[in-house]
Amino acid sequence: MSTDGWVRDILRCPACASELRDGTRPDGAPELVCTGEACALAYPVRDGVPVLLIDEAYPAAGTV
């Protein structure tokens, strides 16, 4: 997923306000992953749009 620099600077995890990094699900789908150790949620990216809803989040790979 490519995002404009200024957008990337303001995106934060809605659950804990930590920064988000680009990630990829095992099936190849893009996601945004919270960098907060206590939170560690991942958010799907659908059609290039990050879905930053806590109800849509899931545990990031390797944090279960």
PDB file of N, CA, C and O in Angstrom, chain B, residues numbered from 101:
ATOM      1  N   MET B 101       0.845  -1.170   0.000  1.00  0.00           N
ATOM      2  CA  MET B 101       0.000   0.000   0.000  1.00  0.00           C
ATOM      3  C   MET B 101       0.887   1.228   0.000  1.00  0.00           C
ATOM      4  O   MET B 101       1.809   1.318   0.811  1.00  0.00           O
ATOM      5  N   SER B 102       0.638   2.152  -0.868  1.00  0.00           N
ATOM      6  CA  SER B 102       1.398   3.394  -0.854  1.00  0.00           C
ATOM      7  C   SER B 102       0.479   4.518  -0.397  1.00  0.00           C
ATOM      8  O   SER B 102      -0.640   4.673  -0.887  1.00  0.00           O
ATOM      9  N   THR B 103       0.973   5.284   0.539  1.00  0.00           N
ATOM     10  CA  THR B 103       0.194   6.377   1.093  1.00  0.00           C
ATOM     11  C   THR B 103       1.051   7.626   1.030  1.00  0.00           C
ATOM     12  O   THR B 103       2.265   7.559   1.222  1.00  0.00           O
ATOM     13  N   ASP B 104       0.431   8.762   0.765  1.00  0.00           N
ATOM     14  CA  ASP B 104       1.168  10.013   0.790  1.00  0.00           C
ATOM     15  C   ASP B 104       1.851  10.164   2.147  1.00  0.00           C
ATOM     16  O   ASP B 104       1.330   9.716   3.169  1.00  0.00           O
ATOM     17  N   GLY B 105       3.028  10.804   2.144  1.00  0.00           N
ATOM     18  CA  GLY B 105       3.800  10.971   3.372  1.00  0.00           C
ATOM     19  C   GLY B 105       3.044  11.660   4.483  1.00  0.00           C
ATOM     20  O   GLY B 105       3.134  11.243   5.637  1.00  0.00           O
ATOM     21  N   TRP B 106       2.303  12.703   4.164  1.00  0.00           N
ATOM     22  CA  TRP B 106       1.596  13.435   5.212  1.00  0.00           C
ATOM     23  C   TRP B 106       0.466  12.604   5.799  1.00  0.00           C
ATOM     24  O   TRP B 106       0.139  12.743   6.978  1.00  0.00           O
ATOM     25  N   VAL B 107      -0.133  11.737   4.980  1.00  0.00           N
ATOM     26  CA  VAL B 107      -1.195  10.866   5.488  1.00  0.00           C
ATOM     27  C   VAL B 107      -0.587   9.833   6.431  1.00  0.00           C
ATOM     28  O   VAL B 107      -1.125   9.581   7.509  1.00  0.00           O
ATOM     29  N   ARG B 108       0.528   9.239   6.026  1.00  0.00           N
ATOM     30  CA  ARG B 108       1.207   8.246   6.852  1.00  0.00           C
ATOM     31  C   ARG B 108       1.602   8.862   8.207  1.00  0.00           C
ATOM     32  O   ARG B 108       1.547   8.182   9.231  1.00  0.00           O
ATOM     33  N   ASP B 109       1.994  10.130   8.216  1.00  0.00           N
ATOM     34  CA  ASP B 109       2.402  10.802   9.451  1.00  0.00           C
ATOM     35  C   ASP B 109       1.257  10.970  10.438  1.00  0.00           C
ATOM     36  O   ASP B 109       1.492  11.000  11.646  1.00  0.00           O
ATOM     37  N   ILE B 110       0.022  11.080   9.954  1.00  0.00           N
ATOM     38  CA  ILE B 110      -1.093  11.309  10.871  1.00  0.00           C
ATOM     39  C   ILE B 110      -1.878  10.046  11.212  1.00  0.00           C
ATOM     40  O   ILE B 110      -2.653  10.052  12.169  1.00  0.00           O
ATOM     41  N   LEU B 111      -1.699   8.964  10.458  1.00  0.00           N
ATOM     42  CA  LEU B 111      -2.428   7.727  10.765  1.00  0.00           C
ATOM     43  C   LEU B 111      -1.928   7.140  12.078  1.00  0.00           C
ATOM     44  O   LEU B 111      -0.720   7.014  12.282  1.00  0.00           O
ATOM     45  N   ARG B 112      -2.835   6.786  12.953  1.00  0.00           N
ATOM     46  CA  ARG B 112      -2.510   6.177  14.233  1.00  0.00           C
ATOM     47  C   ARG B 112      -3.509   5.065  14.522  1.00  0.00           C
ATOM     48  O   ARG B 112      -4.622   5.060  13.996  1.00  0.00           O
ATOM     49  N   CYS B 113      -3.104   4.142  15.351  1.00  0.00           N
ATOM     50  CA  CYS B 113      -3.985   3.060  15.777  1.00  0.00           C
ATOM     51  C   CYS B 113      -5.141   3.663  16.562  1.00  0.00           C
ATOM     52  O   CYS B 113      -4.910   4.397  17.522  1.00  0.00           O
ATOM     53  N   PRO B 114      -6.369   3.372  16.179  1.00  0.00           N
ATOM     54  CA  PRO B 114      -7.506   3.925  16.911  1.00  0.00           C
ATOM     55  C   PRO B 114      -7.656   3.347  18.320  1.00  0.00           C
ATOM     56  O   PRO B 114      -8.341   3.943  19.151  1.00  0.00           O
ATOM     57  N   ALA B 115      -7.039   2.214  18.604  1.00  0.00           N
ATOM     58  CA  ALA B 115      -7.158   1.596  19.927  1.00  0.00           C
ATOM     59  C   ALA B 115      -6.169   2.176  20.941  1.00  0.00           C
ATOM     60  O   ALA B 115      -6.506   2.343  22.113  1.00  0.00           O
ATOM     61  N   CYS B 116      -4.935   2.487  20.484  1.00  0.00           N
ATOM     62  CA  CYS B 116      -3.918   2.927  21.454  1.00  0.00           C
ATOM     63  C   CYS B 116      -3.127   4.150  21.010  1.00  0.00           C
ATOM     64  O   CYS B 116      -2.289   4.638  21.768  1.00  0.00           O
ATOM     65  N   ALA B 117      -3.365   4.656  19.817  1.00  0.00           N
ATOM     66  CA  ALA B 117      -2.717   5.847  19.259  1.00  0.00           C
ATOM     67  C   ALA B 117      -1.243   5.651  18.896  1.00  0.00           C
ATOM     68  O   ALA B 117      -0.522   6.632  18.710  1.00  0.00           O
ATOM     69  N   SER B 118      -0.786   4.403  18.792  1.00  0.00           N
ATOM     70  CA  SER B 118       0.587   4.141  18.341  1.00  0.00           C
ATOM     71  C   SER B 118       0.664   4.281  16.826  1.00  0.00           C
ATOM     72  O   SER B 118      -0.357   4.292  16.138  1.00  0.00           O
ATOM     73  N   GLU B 119       1.884   4.388  16.318  1.00  0.00           N
ATOM     74  CA  GLU B 119       2.084   4.464  14.868  1.00  0.00           C
ATOM     75  C   GLU B 119       1.690   3.144  14.217  1.00  0.00           C
ATOM     76  O   GLU B 119       1.655   2.098  14.866  1.00  0.00           O
ATOM     77  N   LEU B 120       1.396   3.214  12.934  1.00  0.00           N
ATOM     78  CA  LEU B 120       1.059   2.034  12.146  1.00  0.00           C
ATOM     79  C   LEU B 120       2.135   1.819  11.092  1.00  0.00           C
ATOM     80  O   LEU B 120       2.681   2.777  10.546  1.00  0.00           O
ATOM     81  N   ARG B 121       2.433   0.563  10.814  1.00  0.00           N
ATOM     82  CA  ARG B 121       3.399   0.234   9.758  1.00  0.00           C
ATOM     83  C   ARG B 121       2.704  -0.646   8.731  1.00  0.00           C
ATOM     84  O   ARG B 121       1.704  -1.301   9.025  1.00  0.00           O
ATOM     85  N   ASP B 122       3.249  -0.650   7.528  1.00  0.00           N
ATOM     86  CA  ASP B 122       2.716  -1.512   6.480  1.00  0.00           C
ATOM     87  C   ASP B 122       2.998  -2.968   6.818  1.00  0.00           C
ATOM     88  O   ASP B 122       4.041  -3.296   7.383  1.00  0.00           O
ATOM     89  N   GLY B 123       2.067  -3.823   6.469  1.00  0.00           N
ATOM     90  CA  GLY B 123       2.237  -5.251   6.663  1.00  0.00           C
ATOM     91  C   GLY B 123       1.508  -6.006   5.574  1.00  0.00           C
ATOM     92  O   GLY B 123       0.793  -5.420   4.761  1.00  0.00           O
ATOM     93  N   THR B 124       1.698  -7.306   5.569  1.00  0.00           N
ATOM     94  CA  THR B 124       1.033  -8.164   4.592  1.00  0.00           C
ATOM     95  C   THR B 124       0.551  -9.416   5.298  1.00  0.00           C
ATOM     96  O   THR B 124       1.313 -10.050   6.029  1.00  0.00           O
ATOM     97  N   ARG B 125      -0.686  -9.774   5.089  1.00  0.00           N
ATOM     98  CA  ARG B 125      -1.241 -11.003   5.646  1.00  0.00           C
ATOM     99  C   ARG B 125      -0.623 -12.198   4.934  1.00  0.00           C
ATOM    100  O   ARG B 125      -0.088 -12.051   3.835  1.00  0.00           O
ATOM    101  N   PRO B 126      -0.689 -13.375   5.542  1.00  0.00           N
ATOM    102  CA  PRO B 126      -0.143 -14.575   4.890  1.00  0.00           C
ATOM    103  C   PRO B 126      -0.740 -14.839   3.507  1.00  0.00           C
ATOM    104  O   PRO B 126      -0.091 -15.448   2.656  1.00  0.00           O
ATOM    105  N   ASP B 127      -1.979 -14.378   3.281  1.00  0.00           N
ATOM    106  CA  ASP B 127      -2.598 -14.581   1.967  1.00  0.00           C
ATOM    107  C   ASP B 127      -2.212 -13.489   0.968  1.00  0.00           C
ATOM    108  O   ASP B 127      -2.703 -13.476  -0.161  1.00  0.00           O
ATOM    109  N   GLY B 128      -1.336 -12.574   1.384  1.00  0.00           N
ATOM    110  CA  GLY B 128      -0.848 -11.524   0.489  1.00  0.00           C
ATOM    111  C   GLY B 128      -1.627 -10.225   0.554  1.00  0.00           C
ATOM    112  O   GLY B 128      -1.245  -9.252  -0.097  1.00  0.00           O
ATOM    113  N   ALA B 129      -2.707 -10.180   1.319  1.00  0.00           N
ATOM    114  CA  ALA B 129      -3.514  -8.965   1.432  1.00  0.00           C
ATOM    115  C   ALA B 129      -2.783  -7.922   2.282  1.00  0.00           C
ATOM    116  O   ALA B 129      -2.161  -8.271   3.285  1.00  0.00           O
ATOM    117  N   PRO B 130      -2.851  -6.660   1.895  1.00  0.00           N
ATOM    118  CA  PRO B 130      -2.176  -5.622   2.676  1.00  0.00           C
ATOM    119  C   PRO B 130      -2.906  -5.319   3.979  1.00  0.00           C
ATOM    120  O   PRO B 130      -4.115  -5.519   4.096  1.00  0.00           O
ATOM    121  N   GLU B 131      -2.151  -4.839   4.943  1.00  0.00           N
ATOM    122  CA  GLU B 131      -2.713  -4.457   6.227  1.00  0.00           C
ATOM    123  C   GLU B 131      -1.846  -3.377   6.855  1.00  0.00           C
ATOM    124  O   GLU B 131      -0.715  -3.155   6.422  1.00  0.00           O
ATOM    125  N   LEU B 132      -2.360  -2.719   7.852  1.00  0.00           N
ATOM    126  CA  LEU B 132      -1.598  -1.783   8.661  1.00  0.00           C
ATOM    127  C   LEU B 132      -1.498  -2.389  10.051  1.00  0.00           C
ATOM    128  O   LEU B 132      -2.501  -2.811  10.627  1.00  0.00           O
ATOM    129  N   VAL B 133      -0.279  -2.432  10.588  1.00  0.00           N
ATOM    130  CA  VAL B 133      -0.026  -3.098  11.859  1.00  0.00           C
ATOM    131  C   VAL B 133       0.375  -2.075  12.904  1.00  0.00           C
ATOM    132  O   VAL B 133       1.244  -1.238  12.662  1.00  0.00           O
ATOM    133  N   CYS B 134      -0.258  -2.142  14.064  1.00  0.00           N
ATOM    134  CA  CYS B 134       0.059  -1.254  15.178  1.00  0.00           C
ATOM    135  C   CYS B 134       1.448  -1.601  15.719  1.00  0.00           C
ATOM    136  O   CYS B 134       1.790  -2.775  15.861  1.00  0.00           O
ATOM    137  N   THR B 135       2.239  -0.580  16.016  1.00  0.00           N
ATOM    138  CA  THR B 135       3.575  -0.795  16.563  1.00  0.00           C
ATOM    139  C   THR B 135       3.565  -0.836  18.087  1.00  0.00           C
ATOM    140  O   THR B 135       4.606  -1.081  18.696  1.00  0.00           O
ATOM    141  N   GLY B 136       2.426  -0.605  18.710  1.00  0.00           N
ATOM    142  CA  GLY B 136       2.331  -0.664  20.171  1.00  0.00           C
ATOM    143  C   GLY B 136       2.378  -2.100  20.652  1.00  0.00           C
ATOM    144  O   GLY B 136       1.592  -2.932  20.199  1.00  0.00           O
ATOM    145  N   GLU B 137       3.298  -2.404  21.575  1.00  0.00           N
ATOM    146  CA  GLU B 137       3.457  -3.778  22.049  1.00  0.00           C
ATOM    147  C   GLU B 137       2.226  -4.289  22.795  1.00  0.00           C
ATOM    148  O   GLU B 137       1.872  -5.461  22.668  1.00  0.00           O
ATOM    149  N   ALA B 138       1.585  -3.442  23.557  1.00  0.00           N
ATOM    150  CA  ALA B 138       0.422  -3.867  24.322  1.00  0.00           C
ATOM    151  C   ALA B 138      -0.790  -4.097  23.427  1.00  0.00           C
ATOM    152  O   ALA B 138      -1.641  -4.927  23.746  1.00  0.00           O
ATOM    153  N   CYS B 139      -0.880  -3.389  22.334  1.00  0.00           N
ATOM    154  CA  CYS B 139      -2.029  -3.463  21.439  1.00  0.00           C
ATOM    155  C   CYS B 139      -1.805  -4.521  20.354  1.00  0.00           C
ATOM    156  O   CYS B 139      -2.498  -5.539  20.322  1.00  0.00           O
ATOM    157  N   ALA B 140      -0.853  -4.280  19.482  1.00  0.00           N
ATOM    158  CA  ALA B 140      -0.464  -5.203  18.410  1.00  0.00           C
ATOM    159  C   ALA B 140      -1.638  -5.677  17.555  1.00  0.00           C
ATOM    160  O   ALA B 140      -1.744  -6.863  17.240  1.00  0.00           O
ATOM    161  N   LEU B 141      -2.511  -4.755  17.186  1.00  0.00           N
ATOM    162  CA  LEU B 141      -3.607  -5.097  16.291  1.00  0.00           C
ATOM    163  C   LEU B 141      -3.207  -4.811  14.849  1.00  0.00           C
ATOM    164  O   LEU B 141      -2.319  -4.000  14.587  1.00  0.00           O
ATOM    165  N   ALA B 142      -3.862  -5.477  13.936  1.00  0.00           N
ATOM    166  CA  ALA B 142      -3.671  -5.228  12.510  1.00  0.00           C
ATOM    167  C   ALA B 142      -5.012  -4.830  11.923  1.00  0.00           C
ATOM    168  O   ALA B 142      -6.061  -5.327  12.331  1.00  0.00           O
ATOM    169  N   TYR B 143      -4.957  -3.919  10.950  1.00  0.00           N
ATOM    170  CA  TYR B 143      -6.160  -3.401  10.312  1.00  0.00           C
ATOM    171  C   TYR B 143      -6.100  -3.712   8.823  1.00  0.00           C
ATOM    172  O   TYR B 143      -5.061  -3.508   8.196  1.00  0.00           O
ATOM    173  N   PRO B 144      -7.196  -4.203   8.246  1.00  0.00           N
ATOM    174  CA  PRO B 144      -7.188  -4.532   6.825  1.00  0.00           C
ATOM    175  C   PRO B 144      -7.132  -3.283   5.950  1.00  0.00           C
ATOM    176  O   PRO B 144      -7.537  -2.195   6.359  1.00  0.00           O
ATOM    177  N   VAL B 145      -6.625  -3.468   4.752  1.00  0.00           N
ATOM    178  CA  VAL B 145      -6.647  -2.425   3.724  1.00  0.00           C
ATOM    179  C   VAL B 145      -7.461  -3.014   2.578  1.00  0.00           C
ATOM    180  O   VAL B 145      -7.073  -4.016   1.978  1.00  0.00           O
ATOM    181  N   ARG B 146      -8.585  -2.385   2.282  1.00  0.00           N
ATOM    182  CA  ARG B 146      -9.477  -2.892   1.233  1.00  0.00           C
ATOM    183  C   ARG B 146      -9.547  -1.895   0.090  1.00  0.00           C
ATOM    184  O   ARG B 146      -9.899  -0.732   0.289  1.00  0.00           O
ATOM    185  N   ASP B 147      -9.216  -2.349  -1.087  1.00  0.00           N
ATOM    186  CA  ASP B 147      -9.212  -1.495  -2.282  1.00  0.00           C
ATOM    187  C   ASP B 147      -8.379  -0.238  -2.061  1.00  0.00           C
ATOM    188  O   ASP B 147      -8.737   0.842  -2.533  1.00  0.00           O
ATOM    189  N   GLY B 148      -7.263  -0.381  -1.339  1.00  0.00           N
ATOM    190  CA  GLY B 148      -6.353   0.732  -1.095  1.00  0.00           C
ATOM    191  C   GLY B 148      -6.763   1.658   0.027  1.00  0.00           C
ATOM    192  O   GLY B 148      -6.099   2.666   0.270  1.00  0.00           O
ATOM    193  N   VAL B 149      -7.855   1.336   0.724  1.00  0.00           N
ATOM    194  CA  VAL B 149      -8.356   2.191   1.801  1.00  0.00           C
ATOM    195  C   VAL B 149      -8.178   1.469   3.146  1.00  0.00           C
ATOM    196  O   VAL B 149      -8.728   0.384   3.338  1.00  0.00           O
ATOM    197  N   PRO B 150      -7.414   2.061   4.079  1.00  0.00           N
ATOM    198  CA  PRO B 150      -7.274   1.437   5.399  1.00  0.00           C
ATOM    199  C   PRO B 150      -8.603   1.456   6.155  1.00  0.00           C
ATOM    200  O   PRO B 150      -9.277   2.484   6.219  1.00  0.00           O
ATOM    201  N   VAL B 151      -8.968   0.313   6.721  1.00  0.00           N
ATOM    202  CA  VAL B 151     -10.201   0.207   7.505  1.00  0.00           C
ATOM    203  C   VAL B 151      -9.785   0.286   8.976  1.00  0.00           C
ATOM    204  O   VAL B 151      -9.485  -0.732   9.600  1.00  0.00           O
ATOM    205  N   LEU B 152      -9.771   1.495   9.519  1.00  0.00           N
ATOM    206  CA  LEU B 152      -9.288   1.720  10.876  1.00  0.00           C
ATOM    207  C   LEU B 152     -10.432   1.694  11.887  1.00  0.00           C
ATOM    208  O   LEU B 152     -10.648   2.649  12.633  1.00  0.00           O
ATOM    209  N   LEU B 153     -11.147   0.593  11.892  1.00  0.00           N
ATOM    210  CA  LEU B 153     -12.225   0.358  12.841  1.00  0.00           C
ATOM    211  C   LEU B 153     -11.783  -0.753  13.789  1.00  0.00           C
ATOM    212  O   LEU B 153     -11.366  -1.823  13.344  1.00  0.00           O
ATOM    213  N   ILE B 154     -11.874  -0.502  15.085  1.00  0.00           N
ATOM    214  CA  ILE B 154     -11.433  -1.497  16.057  1.00  0.00           C
ATOM    215  C   ILE B 154     -12.204  -2.804  15.881  1.00  0.00           C
ATOM    216  O   ILE B 154     -11.640  -3.880  16.084  1.00  0.00           O
ATOM    217  N   ASP B 155     -13.461  -2.731  15.515  1.00  0.00           N
ATOM    218  CA  ASP B 155     -14.261  -3.942  15.297  1.00  0.00           C
ATOM    219  C   ASP B 155     -13.766  -4.773  14.123  1.00  0.00           C
ATOM    220  O   ASP B 155     -14.052  -5.968  14.054  1.00  0.00           O
ATOM    221  N   GLU B 156     -13.031  -4.168  13.202  1.00  0.00           N
ATOM    222  CA  GLU B 156     -12.499  -4.873  12.034  1.00  0.00           C
ATOM    223  C   GLU B 156     -11.056  -5.350  12.254  1.00  0.00           C
ATOM    224  O   GLU B 156     -10.511  -6.074  11.420  1.00  0.00           O
ATOM    225  N   ALA B 157     -10.440  -4.949  13.366  1.00  0.00           N
ATOM    226  CA  ALA B 157      -9.045  -5.293  13.651  1.00  0.00           C
ATOM    227  C   ALA B 157      -8.926  -6.744  14.101  1.00  0.00           C
ATOM    228  O   ALA B 157      -9.904  -7.354  14.534  1.00  0.00           O
ATOM    229  N   TYR B 158      -7.726  -7.283  13.993  1.00  0.00           N
ATOM    230  CA  TYR B 158      -7.429  -8.646  14.407  1.00  0.00           C
ATOM    231  C   TYR B 158      -6.004  -8.662  14.947  1.00  0.00           C
ATOM    232  O   TYR B 158      -5.227  -7.758  14.641  1.00  0.00           O
ATOM    233  N   PRO B 159      -5.643  -9.665  15.741  1.00  0.00           N
ATOM    234  CA  PRO B 159      -4.277  -9.735  16.271  1.00  0.00           C
ATOM    235  C   PRO B 159      -3.261  -9.825  15.127  1.00  0.00           C
ATOM    236  O   PRO B 159      -3.439 -10.593  14.181  1.00  0.00           O
ATOM    237  N   ALA B 160      -2.214  -9.041  15.231  1.00  0.00           N
ATOM    238  CA  ALA B 160      -1.166  -9.071  14.201  1.00  0.00           C
ATOM    239  C   ALA B 160      -0.463 -10.432  14.237  1.00  0.00           C
ATOM    240  O   ALA B 160      -0.354 -11.053  15.294  1.00  0.00           O
ATOM    241  N   ALA B 161       0.003 -10.878  13.097  1.00  0.00           N
ATOM    242  CA  ALA B 161       0.688 -12.164  12.989  1.00  0.00           C
ATOM    243  C   ALA B 161       1.862 -12.208  13.960  1.00  0.00           C
ATOM    244  O   ALA B 161       2.615 -11.241  14.072  1.00  0.00           O
ATOM    245  N   GLY B 162       2.016 -13.319  14.654  1.00  0.00           N
ATOM    246  CA  GLY B 162       3.120 -13.503  15.579  1.00  0.00           C
ATOM    247  C   GLY B 162       2.880 -12.909  16.963  1.00  0.00           C
ATOM    248  O   GLY B 162       3.790 -12.905  17.792  1.00  0.00           O
ATOM    249  N   THR B 163       1.674 -12.407  17.229  1.00  0.00           N
ATOM    250  CA  THR B 163       1.409 -11.820  18.536  1.00  0.00           C
ATOM    251  C   THR B 163       0.368 -12.597  19.327  1.00  0.00           C
ATOM    252  O   THR B 163       0.004 -12.193  20.431  1.00  0.00           O
ATOM    253  N   VAL B 164      -0.109 -13.692  18.785  1.00  0.00           N
ATOM    254  CA  VAL B 164      -1.168 -14.449  19.460  1.00  0.00           C
ATOM    255  C   VAL B 164      -0.580 -15.314  20.549  1.00  0.00           C
ATOM    256  O   VAL B 164      -1.313 -16.029  21.233  1.00  0.00           O
TER     257      VAL B 164
END
